[in-house]
Amino acid sequence: MFSTFQAILCIFPVVFGSLVARSVPRSTEEQHGYTQYTGDGSPDSGWPKQSDWVSFDALWIANQGLIQVACAQWGLEENSEIENSAIYEGLNRTASSSALPPAFLLAIMMQESRGCVRVPTTFGSVSNPGLFQSHEGPSSCNNGTVVSPCPNNTISGMISEGAGIGLQFGLTQALNQSRATDDSKFYKAARIYNSGSIDPSGDLGRGGATHCYSSDIANRLQGWTNETSNCNEAEGTMSELRKDLSRDILGLHNYMPHTRVHKSYPNQHDRFSEFPEASILPMTTKCHIACKE
């Protein structure tokens, strides 16, 4: 059957220029590139409102260049058109069955895997498989054994599990835990999804895991696709890493069961090479920033 996704690909050459010109803010992508957001995620702190987001279909088209080469970083077979169609349909289907906008789901997926259906499962204190590197979800096309082609139902499962459907923790639960009623709930949910909690200060750029995560999501939702940003991921990270690891080693860090901590990310911010001192720290405890072996 001729899908909506295939229809979009057919009209891509005709509408791409005008669609992106209408939907992607020039101030974000063409004039200023990446904007580093700080604070609590609220519009009063300068974060974009949901009305500032680019439409889902425009974001999908804008990210095709990245999705088409997403698996290259692991030396794996790239997505087929059928697999990409399954992603597109799965994002829409999951959005319809959850309280999560499809553009938000797409932004999180791009942050976690760039859309590679054969993204490796990462293993830390919990396993993080699939397109959303979900919290111990069962769906993956690379749990150590690469599956190709990746079945449509597996792709759909990766997406719904990222949303938290059928799992103990995911984006839906993170959204609820944010307790926010304004548009900051999405950026807070992203931070919770990444690190399990928000820093007591309320600043989404502080605390464990990936400091730039929520800021990246806000930029992706406005059309940013370039993997180069000026977000200062390293600021304050080493002192926080030492403090968090010390608390882990002493057994004083009380983690909630839903906490998801990644062992590795494809995102350029998350490399221990940026933090040379980290190489001397023990890596047998939970990681509060992304660990790269």
ABEGO torsion letter per residue (X at the ends): XBBAAAAAAAAAAAAAAAAAAAABBAAAAAAAEBBBBBEAGBAAAGBBBAAABBBAAAAAAAAAAAAAAAAAAAGBBBBBAAAAAAAAAAAAAAAAABABBAAAAAAAAAAAAGGBAABBBBBBABBBBEAAGBBGBABBABAGBBBOBBBAAAAAAAAAAAAGBGBABBAAAAAAAAGBABAAAAAAAAAAAAAGBBBAAGBAABEBEBAAAAAAAAAAAAGBABABBABBAABGAAAAAAAAAAAAAAGABBBBAABBBBABBABAABBAAABAAAAABBAABBBABBBBX
